[in-house]
Amino acid sequence: MKLQGATVLITGANRGLGLAFAREALARGARKVYAASRDPSRVTLPGVTPVRLDVTKPDEVEQAARECADVTVVINNAGIAGFDSVTGPDAEAALTRHFDTNVLGVSRVSRAFAPVLKRNGGGALLNVLSVASWRSSSMLGVYSVSKAAAWGLTNALRNDLKSQNTQVTALHVGLIDTDLTRDIDAPKSSPDTIVARSFDAFEQGASEVLADDLTRQVKLGLSLEPAVYLG
């Protein structure tokens, strides 16, 4: 799947990684880039088409699929990350909130746009996941649960959409230097670097992108004894 000449929809595209995806899609020759945001007025990048889309609202997802009927690439980037423990007093509310965006949001968008991609030749989905899909922490326990579920969803989508020739790519990455990680004191990758690596692999037809050294190390550790996720 090439970006040159593609019509791309990016969720959560007004800032951070989503904004970097939009810039790079334009730079690689995308014919059109729909920059989706809960508030389209916050989309200020020249050359893109703002779209109102809150992934937690099914009616807005369905409307976006009707309005953007020429899409050939969907980037499920929108997500939330809170510092919530799975045993904390607000764990159930936090799990519900994270799943509504990070799992059901990806499902809603993917299901709504699957027929669009099929009509346009198959196209592709790129889902932004995390190294936290494989290794949890107390600080990001609830987030990790949601991203692990989103990984499972991505693999299921790949199986379901194979028959309509839709490429499904999972992006696994550690901390990225965005507003989302502002309060975390740890090494971070630049959004532009992650997007460039992601698109390079995506255009080569990769089913999975391991976008930084930490993610590659953790992936290797999944089969160790004891496995890295038990540490």
Disulfide bonds with the S-S distance in Angstrom:
none
